[in-house]
Amino acid sequence: MNKVKNKKIIRKIADRTLKVKKSRNLIGILAIVLTSLLFTGVFTIGGNLTSGLKNMYGMI
């Protein structure tokens, strides 16, 4: 990490930006959570379907 002399100002700008754009940040976090749930569900259902088909046709 580089050392900078104006660390306080950078921190102040970053805090101000996060406060102003709260709704956009929340939407981004919600999108990440929903995407991870979607992938978990798809892979869980897909795994169960393949194991069920293997059991049904005796291909264990």
C-alpha positions as CSV (number, residue, x, y, z in Angstrom):
1,M,0.0,0.0,0.0
2,N,1.3,3.4,-0.9
3,K,1.7,6.1,1.8
4,V,-0.1,9.3,1.0
5,K,0.0,12.6,2.9
6,N,-3.7,13.5,2.3
7,K,-5.1,10.3,4.0
8,K,-7.7,12.3,6.0
9,I,-9.2,14.0,2.9
10,I,-9.4,10.7,1.0
11,R,-11.1,9.1,3.9
12,K,-13.5,12.0,4.2
13,I,-14.4,11.9,0.5
14,A,-14.9,8.1,0.7
15,D,-17.2,8.4,3.7
16,R,-19.2,11.2,2.0
17,T,-19.6,9.1,-1.2
18,L,-20.8,6.0,0.8
19,K,-23.3,8.1,2.7
20,V,-24.7,9.8,-0.4
21,K,-25.0,6.6,-2.4
22,K,-26.6,4.3,0.2
23,S,-29.4,3.1,-1.9
24,R,-27.1,2.1,-4.8
25,N,-24.8,0.3,-2.4
26,L,-27.8,-1.6,-0.8
27,I,-29.0,-2.6,-4.3
28,G,-25.6,-3.8,-5.2
29,I,-25.3,-5.9,-2.0
30,L,-28.8,-7.3,-2.6
31,A,-27.9,-8.2,-6.1
32,I,-24.8,-10.1,-4.9
33,V,-26.8,-12.0,-2.3
34,L,-29.6,-12.9,-4.7
35,T,-27.1,-14.1,-7.3
36,S,-25.3,-16.3,-4.8
37,L,-28.6,-17.8,-3.8
38,L,-29.6,-18.4,-7.4
39,F,-26.3,-20.2,-8.1
40,T,-26.6,-22.3,-5.0
41,G,-30.2,-23.2,-5.8
42,V,-29.4,-24.1,-9.5
43,F,-26.4,-26.3,-8.5
44,T,-28.3,-28.0,-5.7
45,I,-31.3,-28.8,-7.9
46,G,-29.1,-29.9,-10.7
47,G,-27.1,-32.2,-8.5
48,N,-30.2,-33.7,-7.0
49,L,-31.7,-34.3,-10.5
50,T,-28.6,-36.0,-11.8
51,S,-28.3,-38.3,-8.7
52,G,-32.0,-39.0,-9.0
53,L,-31.7,-40.0,-12.6
54,K,-28.7,-42.2,-11.9
55,N,-30.7,-44.0,-9.1
56,M,-33.7,-44.3,-11.4
57,Y,-31.8,-45.9,-14.2
58,G,-29.5,-48.0,-12.0
59,M,-26.3,-46.2,-13.1
60,I,-24.8,-45.8,-9.6
